[in-house]
Amino acid sequence: MNLAGLHGRLHLSRASVRLRILAGLAILLVAGLTASSVTSALLLEDFLHKRYARTLQDTAARMRAVIAQGPQVANGDQLSALVGPPLGSIAVDGHDRILMSTGAADLAPQALVRLTAAVPVGRVVAYDNIEGLDDLSAIRIPSPGITLEKAGESVKPAAFILAIDTSVDDSTTDALIARQLAIVAGALVLLLALAVLVLRLGMRPLAKMADSADAIAEGHLTERLPFRGNRSETDQLAEAVNRAFDAQARAEATVRSLAADTSHELRTPLSTISGWLDLHRQGGLTGPRLETALGHIENEVGRMRLLVEDLSLLARLDAGRPIEQDPLDLTALAASVVEDAQVIYPDRSITLTAGGPAQVTGDTARLQQVLRNLVGNAVQHTPAQTAVQVAVTTTPGRVQVEVADDGPGIAPQDLPRVFERFWRAEASRSRAYGGSGLGLAIVEAIIHAHHGQVSVESTVGAGTTVTVRLNAQRTGTAPRD
């Protein structure tokens, strides 16, 4: 893992998250405040328009009440004063000819006459229904029996048209919109400032992570990202990164240990070979001693070759190289291994118990190596009188092989380490019995490559049992050519 790169990514991630959150908040705030301002302006505008309509209707109702009292004479100047700004009036005859207009009605008398004539009497014509007159509303009421006098003339209007100028309150709406825009801008700045403060506090765990990553990058490999244990997103990130650091530390420790153990295992045979060669150069090897020296050298070369082959096998298995997948009888394979062991160790009690064929699919050579390693370990790491039992059993879908001995057993604290590479237990299972310490590691790697499981149970003074479990061969699987 590139610690400097991780540290950089943490800083970039923190900045990127903060910018994205701020941008999102800004968009939401602008959208929310703008929607609120637009809604307020529309509601005010609607209220004002309805108020104008009610004003026209109320004024028209009062005039109808006066007209209903019977024929009467009205003074035009008094009418102009009565129906003043923002109201106005138009008096028309039966042919919609304008007899008189006052106040707001003077803005567009002809248009008001034409448009009010197109709707039922007593209905308010809103400004949005009047072409080109966005600031006027009007209502028409009949005026039978009314005589209107002005400047010495008398006219008898057939109807009055009351108009109201709505432009007076348009400035109110404009002022509201301007104030709302100012409020939106101020609120946006204030809320974003608060958001920056809150985000700075909220991003503090990421800042601490970045500091911890700095420390790790500087060489403090035991440092880990902090977390508060509240299962938040930052805690989950910290735990995931810490797991990655732990895995990297374990991998590095394994590599260092593997290199140290490998060099240690090679040092002994190399020292032996070097010693015999030095003795030969000094002229100390002649006749039979030379043959003896060559035999020792050959043995040490064989040990090194076996170690290299074991390491190569583990490397291939760790890399996930495919293994052979052939149908085979694990009982027959175990019988062959036990028979070979009985020949090699004629003084040991090595027995096999099996209930019949145990068909599995796998690599014959590798599974045979597994059984040889297990039986070899049981023989080599126990006293001479120890018996070894191999048992093959089958259950639906599973095949199980147990290799058990009644030797001194393994201490409980050593059991978790039996599959570690180059590891050897003290006392009964010691280097005195030889071996590279890779046998059980190879067993575990091969079994895992076959998608099986291997486990060890041991009781001090009672013995050790290694159990291998594999998937049974599916019924109807044809042998491969």
C-alpha positions in Angstrom: 0.0 0.0 0.0 1.4 3.4 -1.0 1.0 5.4 2.3 1.9 8.7 0.7 -0.7 8.1 -2.0 -3.3 7.2 0.6 -2.5 10.4 2.6 -2.9 12.4 -0.6 -6.2 10.7 -1.4 -7.5 11.4 2.1 -6.7 15.1 1.8 -8.2 15.2 -1.7 -11.2 13.3 -0.6 -11.8 15.6 2.4 -11.6 18.7 0.2 -13.7 17.1 -2.5 -16.4 16.0 0.0 -16.4 19.5 1.5 -16.8 21.2 -1.8 -19.5 18.8 -3.0 -21.5 19.3 0.2 -21.1 23.1 0.1 -22.1 23.1 -3.6 -25.1 21.0 -2.8 -26.1 23.2 0.1 -25.7 26.3 -2.0 -28.0 24.9 -4.7 -30.6 23.8 -2.2 -30.5 27.1 -0.4 -30.8 29.1 -3.6 -33.6 26.9 -4.8 -35.4 27.1 -1.5 -35.0 30.8 -0.9 -35.9 31.6 -4.5 -39.0 29.5 -4.4 -40.0 31.1 -1.1 -39.5 34.6 -2.6 -41.3 33.9 -5.8 -44.2 32.4 -3.8 -44.4 35.4 -1.5 -44.4 37.8 -4.5 -47.1 35.8 -6.3 -49.3 35.6 -3.1 -48.9 39.4 -2.6 -49.7 40.1 -6.2 -52.8 37.8 -6.0 -53.9 39.5 -2.8 -53.6 43.0 -4.3 -55.5 42.0 -7.4 -58.3 40.5 -5.4 -58.4 43.6 -3.2 -58.8 45.7 -6.4 -61.6 43.5 -7.6 -63.4 43.8 -4.2 -62.9 47.6 -4.3 -64.6 47.8 -7.7 -67.4 45.4 -6.7 -68.0 47.3 -3.4 -68.1 50.7 -5.2 -70.4 49.3 -7.9 -72.7 48.0 -5.2 -73.0 51.4 -3.6 -73.7 53.0 -6.9 -76.4 50.4 -7.7 -78.0 51.2 -4.3 -78.0 54.9 -5.2 -79.4 54.3 -8.7 -82.1 52.0 -7.3 -83.6 54.9 -5.3 -85.1 56.3 -8.5 -84.5 59.1 -11.1 -82.1 61.7 -9.8 -79.6 64.3 -10.9 -75.8 64.0 -10.2 -73.2 66.6 -10.6 -70.2 65.5 -12.8 -67.6 67.4 -10.7 -68.9 65.8 -7.5 -68.8 62.4 -9.2 -65.2 63.0 -10.3 -64.3 63.9 -6.7 -66.2 60.8 -5.4 -64.7 58.4 -7.8 -61.1 59.7 -7.6 -57.7 58.0 -7.8 -57.0 55.2 -7.9 -60.6 54.9 -9.2 -62.1 56.5 -12.2 -65.4 56.4 -14.1 -66.7 56.5 -17.7 -70.3 57.5 -18.5 -71.6 56.0 -21.8 -74.8 56.3 -23.7 -76.8 53.5 -25.2 -74.5 53.3 -28.2 -71.3 53.1 -26.0 -70.4 56.6 -26.9 -68.3 58.2 -24.1 -70.2 61.1 -22.4 -67.6 61.7 -19.7 -64.5 60.1 -18.1 -62.7 60.8 -14.9 -59.7 59.6 -12.9 -58.0 56.3 -13.9 -60.5 55.8 -16.6 -58.9 58.6 -18.6 -55.9 56.3 -19.2 -57.7 54.3 -21.9 -61.4 55.0 -22.0 -62.1 53.5 -25.5 -60.4 50.2 -24.6 -62.3 50.0 -21.3 -65.6 50.6 -23.0 -64.9 48.0 -25.6 -63.7 45.3 -23.3 -66.4 45.8 -20.6 -69.0 45.6 -23.3 -67.7 42.1 -24.2 -68.5 40.6 -20.7 -71.6 40.3 -18.6 -72.7 43.5 -16.7 -71.3 43.5 -13.2 -68.3 41.3 -14.0 -64.8 42.7 -13.2 -62.5 42.7 -16.2 -59.1 41.9 -14.8 -55.9 43.6 -16.1 -54.7 40.4 -17.7 -57.8 40.3 -19.8 -57.2 43.8 -21.2 -54.8 44.0 -24.1 -52.1 46.5 -23.5 -53.5 47.7 -20.2 -51.8 45.6 -17.6 -52.4 48.2 -14.9 -56.2 48.6 -15.2 -59.3 46.7 -14.1 -62.9 47.8 -14.7 -66.6 46.9 -14.1 -69.8 48.1 -16.0 -73.1 48.9 -14.2 -76.3 50.1 -15.8 -77.5 53.6 -14.8 -81.2 54.1 -15.8 -82.8 57.3 -14.6 -79.6 59.1 -13.8 -79.0 62.6 -15.2 -75.5 63.8 -15.1 -74.7 67.6 -15.2 -71.3 69.0 -16.0 -70.3 72.4 -17.3 -73.9 73.5 -17.8 -74.7 70.4 -19.9 -77.0 67.5 -19.0 -76.6 64.0 -20.2 -78.3 60.7 -19.4 -75.8 57.9 -19.4 -77.0 54.4 -20.1 -74.2 52.9 -18.0 -71.2 53.7 -15.8 -67.8 52.0 -16.2 -65.8 52.0 -13.0 -62.0 51.6 -13.4 -59.1 51.2 -11.0 -55.4 51.8 -11.6 -53.4 48.9 -10.2 -50.0 50.4 -11.0 -50.0 52.1 -7.6 -49.3 48.8 -5.9 -47.0 47.4 -8.6 -44.2 49.4 -6.9 -45.1 47.6 -3.7 -44.6 44.2 -5.4 -41.3 45.4 -7.0 -40.0 46.6 -3.6 -41.0 43.2 -2.0 -39.1 41.4 -4.8 -36.0 43.6 -4.3 -36.1 43.1 -0.5 -36.5 39.3 -1.0 -33.5 39.2 -3.3 -31.4 41.0 -0.7 -32.7 38.7 2.0 -31.9 35.6 -0.2 -28.3 36.9 -0.9 -27.7 37.7 2.8 -29.3 34.4 4.0 -27.2 32.5 1.5 -24.0 34.1 2.6 -24.8 33.5 6.3 -26.0 30.0 5.9 -23.0 29.0 3.7 -20.7 30.5 6.4 -22.4 28.4 9.0 -22.2 25.4 6.7 -18.5 25.9 6.4 -18.1 26.0 10.1 -20.3 22.9 10.6 -18.5 21.0 7.8 -15.2 21.9 9.4 -16.3 20.3 12.6 -17.9 17.4 10.8 -14.8 16.8 8.7 -12.6 16.8 11.8 -12.5 12.9 11.8 -11.1 13.0 8.2 -8.5 15.6 9.3 -7.4 13.3 12.1 -7.3 10.4 9.6 -5.0 12.5 7.4 -2.8 13.3 10.3 -2.6 9.6 11.2 -1.8 8.8 7.5 1.0 11.4 7.7 2.4 9.6 10.8 2.2 6.2 9.1 3.9 7.6 5.9 6.7 9.0 8.1 7.4 5.5 9.5 5.2 5.1 12.5 3.8 1.8 11.2 1.9 1.0 14.4 -0.2 4.1 14.0 -3.8 3.6 13.0 -6.6 5.8 11.9 -8.8 6.9 14.8 -12.5 6.0 15.1 -15.1 6.8 17.7 -17.1 3.6 17.6 -20.4 5.1 16.6 -20.5 3.2 13.2 -20.6 6.4 11.2 -19.4 6.6 7.7 -16.0 8.0 8.9 -15.7 5.1 11.4 -16.4 2.6 8.6 -13.8 4.2 6.4 -11.2 4.2 9.3 -11.9 0.6 10.1 -11.6 -0.4 6.5 -8.3 1.4 6.1 -7.0 0.1 9.4 -7.8 -3.4 8.2 -5.9 -2.7 5.0 -2.9 -1.4 7.1 -3.1 -4.5 9.3 -3.2 -6.8 6.3 -0.2 -5.0 4.8 1.7 -5.2 8.1 1.0 -8.9 8.3 2.0 -9.4 4.7 5.3 -7.5 5.2 6.0 -9.4 8.4 5.3 -12.7 6.5 7.7 -11.7 3.8 10.4 -10.7 6.3 9.8 -13.9 8.2 9.8 -16.0 5.1 13.1 -14.4 3.9 14.7 -14.9 7.3 13.5 -18.5 7.6 14.5 -19.3 4.0 18.0 -17.9 4.5 18.3 -19.7 7.8 17.2 -23.0 6.2 19.7 -22.6 3.4 22.5 -21.5 5.7 23.1 -24.9 7.3 23.4 -26.9 4.0 25.5 -24.2 2.4 27.8 -24.1 5.5 28.1 -27.9 5.3 29.0 -27.8 1.6 31.3 -24.8 2.1 33.1 -26.7 4.9 33.7 -29.8 2.8 34.9 -27.8 -0.1 37.3 -25.8 2.1 38.6 -29.1 3.5 39.0 -30.4 -0.1 41.0 -27.3 -1.1 43.3 -27.8 1.8 44.0 -31.3 0.7 42.3 -32.9 3.6 40.0 -35.2 1.4 41.6 -38.2 -0.1 40.5 -41.7 -0.8 37.4 -42.8 1.1 37.0 -39.4 2.8 36.4 -37.8 -0.6 33.5 -40.2 -1.3 32.1 -39.4 2.1 32.4 -35.7 1.5 30.6 -36.0 -1.9 27.9 -38.0 -0.2 27.4 -35.2 2.4 27.4 -32.5 -0.3 24.9 -34.5 -2.3 22.6 -34.8 0.7 22.8 -31.1 1.5 22.1 -30.3 -2.2 19.0 -32.5 -2.0 17.8 -30.7 1.1 18.2 -27.4 -0.7 16.4 -28.7 -3.8 13.5 -30.0 -1.7 13.3 -26.6 0.1 13.3 -24.7 -3.2 10.6 -27.1 -4.6 8.4 -26.7 -1.6 8.7 -22.9 -1.8 8.0 -23.0 -5.5 4.9 -25.1 -4.9 3.6 -22.7 -2.2 4.2 -19.7 -4.5 2.2 -21.4 -7.3 -0.6 -22.3 -4.9 -0.6 -18.7 -3.4 -0.8 -17.3 -7.0 -4.0 -19.4 -7.6 -2.5 -21.5 -10.3 -5.1 -24.1 -11.6 -4.7 -27.6 -10.3 -5.7 -30.9 -12.0 -9.3 -31.9 -11.7 -9.5 -35.7 -12.1 -11.8 -38.2 -10.5 -9.9 -40.3 -8.0 -10.4 -42.7 -5.1 -9.1 -41.1 -1.9 -9.2 -44.5 -0.1 -6.9 -46.1 -2.7 -4.6 -43.1 -2.5 -4.5 -43.4 1.3 -3.8 -47.1 1.1 -0.9 -46.5 -1.2 0.6 -43.9 1.1 0.1 -46.1 4.2 1.7 -49.1 2.4 4.8 -47.0 1.5 5.1 -45.7 5.1 4.9 -49.3 6.4 7.8 -50.2 4.2 9.8 -47.1 5.1 9.1 -47.5 8.8 8.7 -51.2 9.4 9.0 -50.8 13.2 6.0 -48.4 13.5 2.3 -49.3 13.8 0.7 -47.5 10.8 -2.8 -48.6 9.9 -5.7 -47.6 7.6 -9.4 -47.7 8.3 -11.8 -47.1 5.4 -15.4 -48.0 4.7 -15.0 -48.3 1.0 -14.2 -46.1 -2.0 -14.2 -42.4 -1.4 -14.5 -40.6 -4.8 -13.3 -37.0 -5.0 -12.2 -34.7 -7.9 -8.7 -33.2 -7.6 -5.0 -33.4 -8.4 -3.8 -36.9 -7.6 -0.2 -36.0 -7.1 -1.0 -33.1 -4.8 -3.4 -35.0 -2.7 -0.9 -37.8 -2.4 1.6 -35.2 -1.2 -0.9 -34.1 1.4 -1.3 -37.6 2.8 2.5 -38.3 2.7 3.1 -35.1 4.6 0.6 -35.9 7.2 1.7 -39.5 7.7 5.3 -38.4 7.6 4.8 -35.7 10.2 3.0 -38.2 12.5 5.9 -40.6 12.2 8.8 -38.2 12.3 7.6 -35.9 15.1 6.5 -38.6 17.6 8.5 -41.2 19.7 9.2 -44.6 18.1 6.5 -46.5 20.0 3.7 -44.1 18.8 1.0 -45.6 16.6 -0.4 -43.8 13.6 -4.0 -44.4 12.4 -5.3 -43.2 9.0 -9.2 -43.2 8.6 -11.2 -42.4 5.5 -14.9 -41.8 6.0 -17.6 -40.6 3.6 -20.8 -38.6 4.3 -23.3 -37.2 1.7 -21.3 -34.7 -0.3 -18.2 -34.9 1.8 -15.1 -37.1 2.2 -13.0 -36.9 5.4 -9.5 -38.2 6.1 -8.1 -38.3 9.6 -4.4 -38.9 10.4 -4.1 -39.5 14.2 -1.3 -40.5 16.5 -1.2 -41.2 20.3 2.0 -39.2 20.8 2.8 -36.4 23.2 0.5 -33.9 21.5 0.9 -30.2 20.8 0.6 -27.5 23.5 -2.6 -25.4 23.2 -0.7 -22.2 22.6 1.1 -23.8 19.6 -2.0 -25.1 17.8 -2.9 -21.8 16.1 0.6 -21.7 14.5 0.9 -25.2 13.1 0.1 -24.1 9.6 2.6 -21.2 9.6 5.5 -21.6 7.2 8.9 -22.6 8.8 7.3 -22.9 12.2 8.2 -25.8 14.5 7.0 -26.6 17.9 9.4 -27.1 20.7 10.0 -30.2 22.7 8.6 -33.3 21.0 8.1 -31.7 17.6 11.5 -30.0 17.2 14.2 -29.4 14.7 15.9 -32.6 15.9 13.4 -34.5 13.7 14.5 -32.6 10.6 12.2 -31.1 8.0 11.8 -27.5 6.7 8.7 -26.6 8.6 6.7 -26.3 5.4 4.9 -29.6 5.5 1.6 -28.5 7.1 1.7 -25.1 5.2 1.8 -27.1 1.9 -1.0 -29.3 3.2 -3.2 -26.3 4.0 -2.4 -24.6 0.6 -3.2 -27.8 -1.4 -6.5 -28.4 0.5 -7.6 -24.8 0.1 -6.8 -25.1 -3.6 -9.3 -28.0 -3.7 -11.9 -25.9 -1.9 -11.6 -28.1 1.2 -10.8 -27.6 4.9 -8.0 -28.9 7.2 -7.9 -28.6 10.9 -5.8 -29.9 13.8 -6.9 -31.1 17.2 -4.4 -32.1 19.9 -4.3 -32.9 23.6 -1.0 -32.9 25.4 -0.2 -36.5 26.4 -3.1 -38.0 24.4 -2.1 -37.3 20.8 -2.8 -35.3 17.7 -5.4 -35.6 14.9 -5.3 -33.8 11.6 -8.6 -33.8 9.7 -9.0 -33.1 6.0 -12.4 -32.5 4.5 -13.0 -32.5 0.7 -16.1 -32.3 -1.5 -17.2 -35.7 -2.8 -17.3 -36.3 -6.5 -20.7 -35.5 -8.0 -22.6 -38.6 -9.2 -22.3 -39.1 -12.9 -19.0 -37.2 -13.4 -17.2 -38.9 -16.2 -13.5 -39.6 -15.9 -11.2 -37.4 -18.0 -9.2 -38.9 -20.9 
